[in-house]
Amino acid sequence: MKVPESEIRYSPLSLVDIGRVFFWQGRLFRGISGDSVPAVQKMFECGLVARLVSEHLLVNSWLTDLQLEGYGLVVEHEVVPVTTYPREWSFSMLRDAALLVLRLNEIAISYGYQTKDCNGYNVLFGSGGPVFVDLGSFVEVRTRADLLLSYKEFLRSYYYPLQMWRSGGQYLGGRVAPRALALLCAPEAYLRYRWPFFRWFNGTTISRAWKTLCSIRTLQHNSLDNTTVRLSPWEIRILVQLRKTRLFSRPARISVLSHKLRKLPSASSGSTWADYHDEFSRDAVPITTNRFDYVATKLSELDVETVLELAGNQGVLSRTLKRRSGHVRVTCTDMDAIAIDKGYQAARDAREDIYWAVLNPFAFEGSAIERPPEQRFRADAVVVLALTHHLTLTQNFRLDYVFDVIAGYAKRYVLVEFMPLGLFDGTSAPSVPDWYNEAWFLKGFTCKFVLVERIQLEPNRILFVGSTTTASP
């Protein structure tokens, strides 16, 4: 069957590859350029793809009979429903992605392959864990040594950001996570941060020395034939001897990198809301409350297929809902990376299929070639608990702006809490302005949504359920 080019949409992130990734009829494909067809067919025939897919390391992929003009082969990939970018991952998510890359390459080596690159944009999170999605990254290697071909990029994509995150906190760690267009942590920045001694040296000098050292560590992947003109005979002899020893290559070995990552302590710096859900998530099964029970029951009654929780902290509600309604796709987001990390670890260990993202929907970072979060995380129902009073009373956001943002993520319904006592902490609260009252909140709410239900859950919690203007209540 021939695919009409007028009906496809190319992925803007598929820039340098063996072909191009495109969407057609809600499905995901990769058009393979003619000169790359034999190499791709070989990866399937030798069993590499099947092995990686069976171990949940590579997104499910298969050859098709489809034809697309300009390409010699079309491969179809399973669609990961929710896309998160590396800057939206927590510490443990970034570490799990790094361990995935290492395990993937460990298996690929046994088939004579490795990944030529390992950027975080080649990894997505689905079904409770990370999965590699870039088929075009695999190349044949001439050595089957336990030595990472993409060592330099691995350090910049994962190891350096994790080290800076562990010691510098979530703001620093999140800022040096991979960005679009291969914007990775600069080695000179990492070295100057970890060892102030390097601040005395020029950045170019540090970068050149770092590249040289990494090249020596991965020497077994390099051919000396192309260097004979530039190197003297004694230099060639030294390099040949280095290739025989594990002394210089040890730091670049997959087993060593895996060991270092597994023993790396988690990020220890605290945050304002990191412990907010601790009393509900001490055990493997989250402790529910009447409030969470009501919201989960209401979502079941609304018969929604996808739910997004904004400012979900450790995701106690999200986990409760997922345990009750396993068929519902649940995404939990929060701007606190440590809270999200706690929720992600608990859900991962309990094998709960929940999508997680570090996100502040009211002030987020974007890129021209990335899909915005309101498209990637959009769901049938959006839940926003215990947030609007902080936004309006402490951050001075206009209520209409808050509801505009929430509406951008909702297909059918919104469930938003109003806190009539304001910043009440259970014992006391500062006085609220005269304009801050339920009538003010209801007016703003009904300007954007159709009111379905109002329920007083607790003295300082009133839940408003609304439908979007295009949905029937």
C-alpha positions in Angstrom: 0.0 0.0 0.0 1.3 3.4 -0.9 1.1 6.2 1.8 0.0 9.5 0.3 2.6 12.1 1.3 -0.1 14.7 1.6 -1.6 12.8 4.6 1.5 12.4 6.7 3.0 14.7 9.3 6.8 14.5 9.9 8.2 14.7 13.4 10.1 18.0 13.9 12.5 16.2 16.2 13.5 13.7 13.5 16.4 15.8 12.1 19.5 13.5 11.6 18.7 9.9 11.0 18.6 6.9 8.6 15.3 8.4 7.4 12.5 10.4 8.9 9.8 9.7 11.5 6.3 10.5 10.5 2.7 10.2 11.7 -0.1 8.8 9.6 -3.7 7.9 10.6 -2.8 8.1 14.3 0.1 5.7 13.9 3.9 6.2 14.0 6.3 5.2 11.3 9.9 5.7 10.2 10.8 6.0 6.5 14.1 4.4 5.8 16.4 6.0 3.2 17.3 3.6 0.3 21.0 3.3 1.2 20.1 2.4 4.9 17.6 -0.3 4.0 20.0 -3.3 4.1 21.4 -2.2 7.5 17.9 -1.9 9.0 16.7 -5.2 7.6 19.8 -6.8 9.1 19.0 -5.5 12.6 15.6 -7.2 12.4 16.9 -10.4 10.8 19.7 -11.0 13.3 17.3 -10.8 16.2 18.6 -7.6 17.8 15.3 -5.7 17.6 13.2 -8.7 18.8 15.5 -9.2 21.8 15.5 -5.5 22.9 11.7 -5.3 22.4 11.2 -8.5 24.5 13.2 -7.0 27.4 11.2 -3.7 27.2 14.3 -1.8 26.3 13.3 -0.7 22.8 9.9 0.5 21.6 8.0 -2.2 19.8 8.9 -1.9 16.1 8.2 -4.0 13.0 8.7 -4.0 9.2 5.7 -3.1 7.0 4.7 -3.4 3.4 3.9 0.3 3.2 5.5 2.4 0.5 6.4 6.1 0.8 7.9 8.0 -2.0 11.6 8.8 -1.4 12.1 5.9 1.0 13.1 2.3 0.4 11.4 0.8 3.6 8.8 1.8 6.2 9.1 0.7 9.8 6.2 1.1 12.2 6.7 1.9 15.9 4.3 1.5 18.8 3.1 4.9 20.0 4.1 6.0 23.5 0.9 7.8 24.6 2.6 10.6 26.7 5.8 12.3 25.6 8.0 13.8 28.3 11.3 15.6 27.6 14.4 15.1 29.7 14.1 18.5 31.4 10.7 17.2 32.7 12.2 14.2 34.3 13.1 13.8 38.0 16.4 12.6 39.3 15.4 8.9 39.4 13.8 9.1 35.9 17.1 10.5 34.5 19.1 7.8 36.2 16.7 5.1 35.0 17.0 6.4 31.5 20.8 6.2 31.8 20.7 2.7 33.1 18.4 1.8 30.2 21.0 3.1 27.7 23.7 1.0 29.3 21.7 -2.2 29.4 20.5 -1.6 25.8 24.1 -1.3 24.6 25.2 -4.3 26.7 22.8 -6.5 24.8 23.4 -4.8 21.5 27.2 -5.6 21.8 26.4 -9.3 21.8 24.9 -8.8 18.3 27.7 -6.7 17.1 25.9 -3.3 17.5 26.0 -0.2 19.7 24.2 3.1 19.7 26.2 5.9 18.1 24.4 8.4 20.3 22.4 8.3 23.5 20.8 11.7 23.9 17.9 11.8 26.3 15.5 12.7 23.5 16.0 9.1 22.3 14.2 7.9 25.4 10.5 8.1 26.4 8.8 6.9 29.5 5.9 4.5 29.1 4.4 1.5 30.9 6.1 2.4 34.2 9.6 2.9 32.9 11.9 4.2 30.1 12.2 2.8 26.6 14.6 3.6 23.8 12.9 4.9 20.6 15.6 5.7 18.1 16.1 2.8 15.7 18.5 4.9 13.6 21.0 5.2 16.5 22.2 1.6 16.1 25.4 1.0 14.2 27.7 -2.0 13.8 30.9 -2.0 15.8 34.1 -3.9 15.1 34.8 -4.8 18.7 32.5 -6.5 21.2 34.4 -5.2 24.2 32.4 -3.8 27.1 33.2 -0.3 26.1 30.6 2.4 25.4 30.9 3.9 21.9 28.8 7.0 22.8 30.8 7.5 26.0 31.3 11.3 25.6 27.6 11.9 25.0 26.6 9.6 27.8 28.6 11.7 30.3 27.1 15.0 29.0 23.5 13.6 28.8 23.3 11.6 32.1 26.4 11.3 34.3 27.3 14.9 34.6 23.7 16.2 35.1 23.1 13.5 37.8 26.2 14.5 39.6 25.3 18.2 39.5 21.7 17.4 40.5 22.8 15.3 43.5 25.0 18.0 44.9 23.4 21.2 43.6 19.7 20.4 43.9 16.8 20.2 41.5 17.2 23.6 39.9 20.8 23.0 38.8 20.2 19.4 37.9 17.1 20.2 35.9 18.9 23.0 34.0 21.7 20.8 32.8 19.4 17.9 31.6 19.5 17.4 27.8 17.7 20.0 25.7 16.5 19.8 22.1 19.0 20.0 19.3 21.6 18.2 21.3 22.2 20.9 23.9 24.1 18.9 26.5 26.0 19.7 29.6 29.3 21.3 28.6 32.2 19.3 30.1 34.1 22.5 31.0 31.1 23.6 33.0 30.8 20.4 34.9 34.6 20.2 35.6 34.6 23.8 36.9 31.6 23.1 39.1 33.0 19.9 40.6 36.7 21.0 40.9 37.3 24.7 41.2 40.9 24.2 40.2 39.7 24.1 36.6 38.4 27.6 36.8 42.0 28.8 36.3 42.0 27.3 32.8 40.6 28.5 29.5 37.3 26.7 28.5 38.7 25.7 25.1 41.8 24.1 26.7 39.6 22.1 29.1 37.3 21.0 26.3 40.2 19.8 24.1 41.9 18.0 27.0 38.5 16.3 27.9 38.0 15.2 24.3 41.5 13.7 24.1 41.0 11.8 27.4 37.7 10.4 26.2 39.2 9.4 22.9 41.9 7.5 24.7 39.3 5.8 26.9 37.4 4.6 23.9 40.4 3.9 21.8 39.2 0.4 20.9 36.5 1.9 18.8 38.9 4.2 16.9 40.9 3.3 13.8 44.6 4.2 13.9 44.9 4.0 10.1 43.5 7.5 9.7 46.0 8.9 12.2 49.3 7.6 10.8 50.0 10.7 8.8 49.7 13.0 11.9 51.3 10.7 14.5 54.9 9.6 14.8 55.8 5.9 14.9 56.5 5.9 18.6 53.1 7.6 19.3 51.4 4.9 17.2 53.2 2.2 19.2 52.0 3.7 22.5 48.4 3.8 21.3 48.6 0.2 20.2 49.8 -0.8 23.6 47.1 1.3 25.3 44.5 -0.5 23.3 45.6 -3.8 24.9 45.2 -2.6 28.5 42.1 -1.9 30.5 43.8 0.9 32.4 42.6 3.8 30.4 39.4 2.3 29.1 38.0 1.2 32.4 36.0 4.5 33.1 34.2 4.1 29.7 33.2 0.5 30.3 29.5 -0.2 30.5 29.8 -2.3 33.7 31.7 0.4 35.5 29.3 3.1 34.4 26.3 1.0 35.6 28.0 0.4 38.9 28.6 4.1 39.5 25.1 5.1 38.6 23.5 2.4 40.8 25.5 3.5 43.9 25.0 7.2 43.2 23.0 8.6 46.2 19.7 10.3 45.3 19.3 14.0 45.3 19.4 15.0 49.0 18.4 18.7 48.9 14.9 19.4 50.2 12.1 21.5 48.9 9.0 23.3 50.2 6.5 20.7 49.1 8.6 17.5 48.9 7.2 16.0 52.1 3.6 17.1 51.6 2.3 13.6 50.8 4.7 11.7 53.0 1.9 10.7 55.5 -0.1 9.2 52.7 2.6 7.3 50.8 4.7 5.7 53.5 3.8 2.2 52.3 3.7 0.5 48.9 -0.1 1.1 48.7 -0.9 4.8 49.1 -3.2 5.8 52.1 -6.3 7.2 50.7 -8.7 9.8 52.3 -12.4 10.6 52.0 -11.4 13.5 49.8 -9.3 11.4 47.4 -12.0 8.7 47.4 -14.6 11.2 46.4 -12.5 12.7 43.5 -11.6 9.2 42.3 -15.2 8.1 42.4 -16.3 11.3 40.6 -13.8 10.6 37.8 -15.1 7.1 37.4 -18.7 8.4 37.1 -17.6 10.9 34.4 -16.4 7.9 32.4 -13.1 9.4 31.2 -10.3 7.6 29.6 -7.4 10.0 30.4 -6.8 12.1 33.5 -4.1 14.8 34.1 -3.3 15.9 37.7 -1.7 19.3 37.9 0.3 20.0 41.1 -0.2 16.4 42.1 2.8 16.3 44.4 3.7 12.7 45.0 0.6 11.5 43.1 -1.4 9.9 45.9 -4.6 10.7 44.0 -3.2 9.6 40.7 -2.0 6.3 42.3 -5.4 5.8 44.0 -7.2 6.4 40.7 -4.9 4.0 38.8 -5.5 1.3 41.3 -9.2 1.7 41.0 -9.5 2.2 37.3 -6.6 0.4 35.7 -7.8 1.2 32.2 -7.6 5.0 32.7 -4.4 6.7 31.5 -3.1 8.8 34.3 -0.5 11.5 34.2 0.8 13.3 37.3 2.7 16.5 37.1 4.2 18.9 39.7 6.8 21.7 39.6 8.5 20.0 42.6 11.0 17.5 41.2 11.6 15.8 44.5 7.9 15.2 45.1 7.6 13.8 41.6 10.6 11.7 42.2 9.1 10.1 45.3 5.9 9.4 43.4 7.7 8.0 40.4 9.8 5.6 42.5 6.8 4.4 44.5 4.7 3.8 41.3 7.7 2.1 39.6 8.3 -0.3 42.4 4.6 -1.1 42.6 4.4 -1.5 38.8 1.8 1.1 38.4 1.5 2.4 34.9 1.5 6.2 35.5 3.1 8.9 33.5 5.2 11.5 35.5 6.5 14.9 34.6 8.1 17.9 36.4 6.0 20.7 35.1 4.9 24.2 36.1 2.0 24.8 33.5 2.0 28.5 34.4 5.6 29.1 33.6 7.3 26.4 31.5 10.2 26.2 29.1 9.5 25.4 25.4 11.2 24.9 22.1 10.1 25.7 18.6 10.6 22.0 17.5 8.9 20.5 20.5 5.2 19.9 21.1 3.9 22.2 23.9 2.8 20.5 27.2 -0.9 21.4 26.7 -0.8 19.1 23.6 1.3 16.3 25.1 -0.5 16.1 28.4 -4.0 17.0 27.3 -6.6 14.7 28.9 -10.3 14.1 29.2 -10.3 15.4 32.8 -7.9 17.7 34.6 -7.7 17.7 38.4 -6.3 20.7 40.3 -6.4 20.3 44.1 -5.2 22.8 46.7 -3.4 25.1 44.2 -5.5 28.1 43.1 -5.2 29.8 46.5 -1.4 29.7 46.3 -1.5 31.1 42.7 -3.9 34.0 43.5 -2.8 34.9 47.0 0.9 34.4 47.1 1.9 34.6 43.4 -0.7 37.2 42.4 -1.9 35.4 39.3 -5.2 36.6 37.8 -7.9 34.0 38.3 -9.0 34.2 34.6 -5.4 33.4 33.6 -5.3 30.4 35.9 -8.5 29.0 34.4 -7.3 29.7 30.9 -4.2 27.6 31.5 -6.2 24.8 33.1 -8.7 24.8 30.2 -5.9 24.4 27.8 -5.2 20.9 29.2 -8.8 19.8 29.4 -10.8 18.0 26.7 -14.0 17.5 28.7 -13.9 18.1 32.4 -12.1 20.0 35.1 -12.1 19.3 38.9 -10.8 22.3 40.8 -10.6 23.0 44.5 -11.4 26.4 46.1 -9.9 27.1 49.5 -12.3 29.5 51.2 -10.0 30.0 54.2 -7.1 30.8 52.0 -3.7 29.8 53.3 -5.1 27.9 56.3 -2.7 25.3 57.6 -5.1 23.5 59.8 -4.7 25.7 62.9 -4.4 29.3 61.7 -4.4 31.4 58.6 -3.6 34.9 57.5 -6.7 37.0 56.7 -7.8 37.0 53.0 -8.6 40.0 50.9 -12.2 41.1 50.6 -12.4 40.0 46.9 -11.2 36.5 47.8 -14.5 34.6 48.3 -16.6 31.8 46.8 -18.7 34.2 44.7 -15.5 35.6 43.1 -14.2 32.1 42.4 -17.5 30.8 41.0 -17.8 33.8 38.7 -14.4 33.1 37.2 -15.1 29.4 37.0 -18.4 29.7 35.2 -16.9 32.2 32.7 -14.7 29.3 31.4 -16.6 26.1 32.3 -20.1 24.8 32.7 -20.7 24.0 36.4 -21.6 20.4 36.9 -21.3 20.0 40.7 -20.2 21.9 43.8 -19.3 19.8 46.8 -17.9 20.8 50.2 -15.3 18.2 50.9 -13.8 19.8 54.0 -14.1 23.1 55.9 -11.4 24.6 53.6 -12.0 22.5 50.5 -14.8 23.1 48.0 -14.6 21.0 44.9 -16.0 22.5 41.7 -16.6 20.1 38.8 -17.1 21.7 35.4 -17.2 20.7 31.8 -15.6 22.5 28.9 -17.8 24.6 26.7 -17.7 21.9 24.1 -18.7 19.1 26.4 -22.1 18.2 27.8 -22.3 18.1 31.6 
